[in-house]
């Protein structure tokens, strides 16, 4: 079933559930000849939502001027530069639960600006993690993230491959349940430069988050009880070795150390990657014949287990309003529209996990009542993955630690340092940072 049909189905399901826009959300206000400046995260998976901005403009008479659209890593740098320069009179900014603790004083407390009945319509747990120091700093969009395993199903229906794999590895070829099995299979499937077993985001917070996820799965922790670095443990070494082994075996593209999320999405959609750990927002894209060569051949499973447990690094996107915004009412109207039931129904049809209770229920009802087996499979994997999810440390220094750690992870992957040398070096620098921040 195509996405457009799924949207119609969940709209019907929502009406059956009695879900309607609140009076606040239904009346977006009148802001004739007013311009709202916004800095937004960019990328293929966000464009569908941004296309809806024209509806808000039509309803309100206002205009939205997107003054920056970049990856969240680049937007983060730009926002920090604005804060240092005192140039924060733009109104709306993309935010994320992992980034929000850094922006002290930048964003307004939405508890004071959005009616309580509207706030009550979002999933309570997501709203709690949208707060910093008791202040609600963003409205969550339909982008709750926990990565799951996307895979090409045809690799598991080839009898010759199955026989050869068992001969080499001693166990049956099946969708991997563990990180070790995923590594085995990625190396087995790889045929560079034409086909790769897997891929990973190799820089910025992206690789540190994945390393963190695997570290916890191996029984380790990123920081200790006083926020001291503890990732340079045996568990950390096992986690980092996974990345190193795949790169050394050429089971991942040579450029993987420069990849971030859009690179991974396009890579799997090219049909040249067997196994791909990625976010819910890509599900619809991966299985859309107009966009993806993997369409019709995509399976979705819960993320693999480590030697100790199954884990899932997670967080969520949202929109914030700056304290310096001159027209906060219009800015709040815009972010309320972008995270409304109607917007989340449309966005979640592409795979994103909604953060409004009624929309989540509508998605489940539509999947159960419809004929979209892929969507039902995806939702089941996401729901299971979410059971094992955890957030990154809610401290202002989180992103700064990742800026220290990721070059060291890269050094180990590229063979410039041993795994232990890289982790010890990173831990030494993070230790200095945490001491300077006054944690111990």
HUJOUR-V178512 format. One record per residue. RES is the residue in three letters. PHI is phi in whole degrees, -180 to 180 (none if undefined). Layout:
# HUJOUR-V178512
res:RES phi:PHI
res:RES phi:PHI
This chain:
# HUJOUR-V178512
res:UNK phi:none
res:UNK phi:-74
res:UNK phi:-58
res:UNK phi:-62
res:UNK phi:-69
res:UNK phi:-65
res:UNK phi:-59
res:UNK phi:-61
res:UNK phi:-64
res:UNK phi:-74
res:UNK phi:-65
res:UNK phi:-62
res:UNK phi:-61
res:UNK phi:-65
res:UNK phi:-63
res:UNK phi:-65
res:UNK phi:-78
res:UNK phi:80
res:UNK phi:-83
res:UNK phi:-136
res:UNK phi:-65
res:UNK phi:-69
res:UNK phi:-59
res:UNK phi:-64
res:UNK phi:-72
res:UNK phi:-74
res:UNK phi:-110
res:UNK phi:-82
res:UNK phi:94
res:UNK phi:-122
res:UNK phi:-135
res:UNK phi:-56
res:UNK phi:65
res:UNK phi:-100
res:UNK phi:-114
res:UNK phi:-104
res:UNK phi:-88
res:UNK phi:-137
res:UNK phi:-117
res:UNK phi:-123
res:UNK phi:-67
res:UNK phi:-107
res:UNK phi:139
res:UNK phi:-54
res:UNK phi:-73
res:UNK phi:-104
res:UNK phi:-67
res:UNK phi:-61
res:UNK phi:-67
res:UNK phi:-65
res:UNK phi:-63
res:UNK phi:-76
res:UNK phi:-57
res:UNK phi:-59
res:UNK phi:-68
res:UNK phi:-67
res:UNK phi:-61
res:UNK phi:-65
res:UNK phi:-73
res:UNK phi:-107
res:UNK phi:82
res:UNK phi:-91
res:UNK phi:-125
res:UNK phi:-108
res:UNK phi:-109
res:UNK phi:-83
res:UNK phi:-89
res:UNK phi:-159
res:UNK phi:-143
res:UNK phi:-143
res:UNK phi:-61
res:UNK phi:-64
res:UNK phi:-66
res:UNK phi:-75
res:UNK phi:-61
res:UNK phi:-58
res:UNK phi:-63
res:UNK phi:-67
res:UNK phi:-64
res:UNK phi:-63
res:UNK phi:-65
res:UNK phi:-62
res:UNK phi:-63
res:UNK phi:-67
res:UNK phi:-90
res:UNK phi:74
res:UNK phi:-110
res:UNK phi:-120
res:UNK phi:-86
res:UNK phi:-61
res:UNK phi:-103
res:UNK phi:-117
res:UNK phi:-132
res:UNK phi:-67
res:UNK phi:-138
res:UNK phi:-152
res:UNK phi:-60
res:UNK phi:-77
res:UNK phi:-96
res:UNK phi:-54
res:UNK phi:-62
res:UNK phi:-77
res:UNK phi:-95
res:UNK phi:-59
res:UNK phi:84
res:UNK phi:-78
res:UNK phi:-106
res:UNK phi:-77
res:UNK phi:-78
res:UNK phi:-73
res:UNK phi:-60
res:UNK phi:-90
res:UNK phi:-121
res:UNK phi:-112
res:UNK phi:-56
res:UNK phi:-56
res:UNK phi:-60
res:UNK phi:-69
res:UNK phi:-61
res:UNK phi:-70
res:UNK phi:-83
res:UNK phi:-88
res:UNK phi:-63
res:UNK phi:-55
res:UNK phi:-64
res:UNK phi:-70
res:UNK phi:-64
res:UNK phi:-62
res:UNK phi:-84
res:UNK phi:-93
res:UNK phi:-99
res:UNK phi:-133
res:UNK phi:60
res:UNK phi:84
res:UNK phi:-104
res:UNK phi:-82
res:UNK phi:-101
res:UNK phi:-158
res:UNK phi:-95
res:UNK phi:-75
res:UNK phi:-90
res:UNK phi:-77
res:UNK phi:-153
res:UNK phi:-77
res:UNK phi:-112
res:UNK phi:-146
res:UNK phi:-79
res:UNK phi:-127
res:UNK phi:-100
res:UNK phi:-93
res:UNK phi:-148
res:UNK phi:-84
res:UNK phi:-64
res:UNK phi:-62
res:UNK phi:-68
res:UNK phi:-106
res:UNK phi:-117
res:UNK phi:-95
res:UNK phi:-64
res:UNK phi:-67
res:UNK phi:-63
res:UNK phi:-61
res:UNK phi:-66
res:UNK phi:-67
res:UNK phi:-64
res:UNK phi:-64
res:UNK phi:-63
res:UNK phi:-81
res:UNK phi:-113
res:UNK phi:83
res:UNK phi:-142
res:UNK phi:-68
res:UNK phi:-78
res:UNK phi:-151
res:UNK phi:-52
res:UNK phi:-63
res:UNK phi:-99
res:UNK phi:-128
res:UNK phi:-62
res:UNK phi:-65
res:UNK phi:-62
res:UNK phi:-64
res:UNK phi:-65
res:UNK phi:-54
res:UNK phi:-69
res:UNK phi:-61
res:UNK phi:-67
res:UNK phi:-65
res:UNK phi:-74
res:UNK phi:-64
res:UNK phi:-144
res:UNK phi:-68
res:UNK phi:-94
res:UNK phi:-90
res:UNK phi:-151
res:UNK phi:-125
res:UNK phi:-72
res:UNK phi:-160
res:UNK phi:-160
res:UNK phi:-153
res:UNK phi:-68
res:UNK phi:-114
res:UNK phi:-150
res:UNK phi:58
res:UNK phi:-62
res:UNK phi:-57
res:UNK phi:-76
res:UNK phi:-67
res:UNK phi:-63
res:UNK phi:-67
res:UNK phi:-61
res:UNK phi:-58
res:UNK phi:-57
res:UNK phi:-72
res:UNK phi:-58
res:UNK phi:-66
res:UNK phi:-63
res:UNK phi:-89
res:UNK phi:97
res:UNK phi:-100
res:UNK phi:-138
res:UNK phi:-75
res:UNK phi:-129
res:UNK phi:-87
res:UNK phi:-66
res:UNK phi:-103
res:UNK phi:69
res:UNK phi:-82
res:UNK phi:-67
res:UNK phi:-131
res:UNK phi:-77
res:UNK phi:-89
res:UNK phi:-107
res:UNK phi:-62
res:UNK phi:-62
res:UNK phi:-64
res:UNK phi:-66
res:UNK phi:-64
res:UNK phi:-64
res:UNK phi:-67
res:UNK phi:-60
res:UNK phi:-58
res:UNK phi:-64
res:UNK phi:-62
res:UNK phi:-62
res:UNK phi:-66
res:UNK phi:-67
res:UNK phi:-63
res:UNK phi:-81
res:UNK phi:60
res:UNK phi:-83
res:UNK phi:-120
res:UNK phi:-60
res:UNK phi:-60
res:UNK phi:-88
res:UNK phi:-61
res:UNK phi:-71
res:UNK phi:-109
res:UNK phi:-80
res:UNK phi:-127
res:UNK phi:-65
res:UNK phi:-62
res:UNK phi:-63
res:UNK phi:-67
res:UNK phi:-60
res:UNK phi:-66
res:UNK phi:-64
res:UNK phi:-68
res:UNK phi:-65
res:UNK phi:-73
res:UNK phi:80
res:UNK phi:-112
res:UNK phi:-133
res:UNK phi:-77
res:UNK phi:-131
res:UNK phi:-144
res:UNK phi:-84
res:UNK phi:-157
res:UNK phi:-91
res:UNK phi:-59
res:UNK phi:-61
res:UNK phi:-90
res:UNK phi:-57
res:UNK phi:-62
res:UNK phi:-63
res:UNK phi:-63
res:UNK phi:-105
res:UNK phi:-98
res:UNK phi:-58
res:UNK phi:-76
res:UNK phi:-118
res:UNK phi:-132
res:UNK phi:-75
res:UNK phi:-86
res:UNK phi:-53
res:UNK phi:84
res:UNK phi:-124
res:UNK phi:-101
res:UNK phi:-108
res:UNK phi:-133
res:UNK phi:-139
res:UNK phi:-62
res:UNK phi:-61
res:UNK phi:-67
res:UNK phi:-96
res:UNK phi:-88
res:UNK phi:-76
res:UNK phi:-113
res:UNK phi:-160
res:UNK phi:-95
res:UNK phi:-135
res:UNK phi:-151
res:UNK phi:-65
res:UNK phi:-144
res:UNK phi:179
res:UNK phi:-151
res:UNK phi:-90
res:UNK phi:-164
res:UNK phi:-126
res:UNK phi:-123
res:UNK phi:-121
res:UNK phi:-74
res:UNK phi:-64
res:UNK phi:-85
res:UNK phi:-62
res:UNK phi:-75
res:UNK phi:-117
res:UNK phi:-62
res:UNK phi:-59
res:UNK phi:-67
res:UNK phi:-63
res:UNK phi:-65
res:UNK phi:-60
res:UNK phi:-64
res:UNK phi:-71
res:UNK phi:-68
res:UNK phi:-64
res:UNK phi:-68
res:UNK phi:-116
res:UNK phi:-71
res:UNK phi:-60
res:UNK phi:-61
res:UNK phi:-65
res:UNK phi:-71
res:UNK phi:-61
res:UNK phi:-67
res:UNK phi:-70
res:UNK phi:-71
res:UNK phi:-64
res:UNK phi:-88
res:UNK phi:124
res:UNK phi:-62
res:UNK phi:-90
res:UNK phi:-69
res:UNK phi:-116
res:UNK phi:-104
res:UNK phi:-58
res:UNK phi:-64
res:UNK phi:-72
res:UNK phi:-59
res:UNK phi:-64
res:UNK phi:-65
res:UNK phi:-62
res:UNK phi:-63
res:UNK phi:-64
res:UNK phi:-65
res:UNK phi:-65
res:UNK phi:-73
res:UNK phi:-91
res:UNK phi:-96
res:UNK phi:-119
res:UNK phi:-96
res:UNK phi:-64
res:UNK phi:-65
res:UNK phi:-64
res:UNK phi:-64
res:UNK phi:-62
res:UNK phi:-64
res:UNK phi:-61
res:UNK phi:-64
res:UNK phi:-66
res:UNK phi:-64
res:UNK phi:-63
res:UNK phi:-70
res:UNK phi:-61
res:UNK phi:-64
res:UNK phi:-64
res:UNK phi:-108
res:UNK phi:-84
res:UNK phi:-150
res:UNK phi:-92
res:UNK phi:-74
res:UNK phi:-57
res:UNK phi:-85
res:UNK phi:-131
res:UNK phi:-61
res:UNK phi:-85
res:UNK phi:-54
res:UNK phi:-64
res:UNK phi:-64
res:UNK phi:-65
res:UNK phi:-67
res:UNK phi:-68
res:UNK phi:-79
res:UNK phi:-78
res:UNK phi:-63
res:UNK phi:-64
res:UNK phi:-73
res:UNK phi:-62
res:UNK phi:-61
res:UNK phi:-60
res:UNK phi:-70
res:UNK phi:-61
res:UNK phi:-81
res:UNK phi:86
res:UNK phi:-79
res:UNK phi:-140
res:UNK phi:-74
res:UNK phi:-57
res:UNK phi:-66
res:UNK phi:-60
res:UNK phi:-64
res:UNK phi:-70
res:UNK phi:-64
res:UNK phi:-64
res:UNK phi:-64
res:UNK phi:-63
res:UNK phi:-62
res:UNK phi:-71
res:UNK phi:-66
res:UNK phi:-59
res:UNK phi:-61
res:UNK phi:-60
res:UNK phi:-69
res:UNK phi:-67
res:UNK phi:-64
res:UNK phi:-82
res:UNK phi:87
res:UNK phi:-75
res:UNK phi:-161
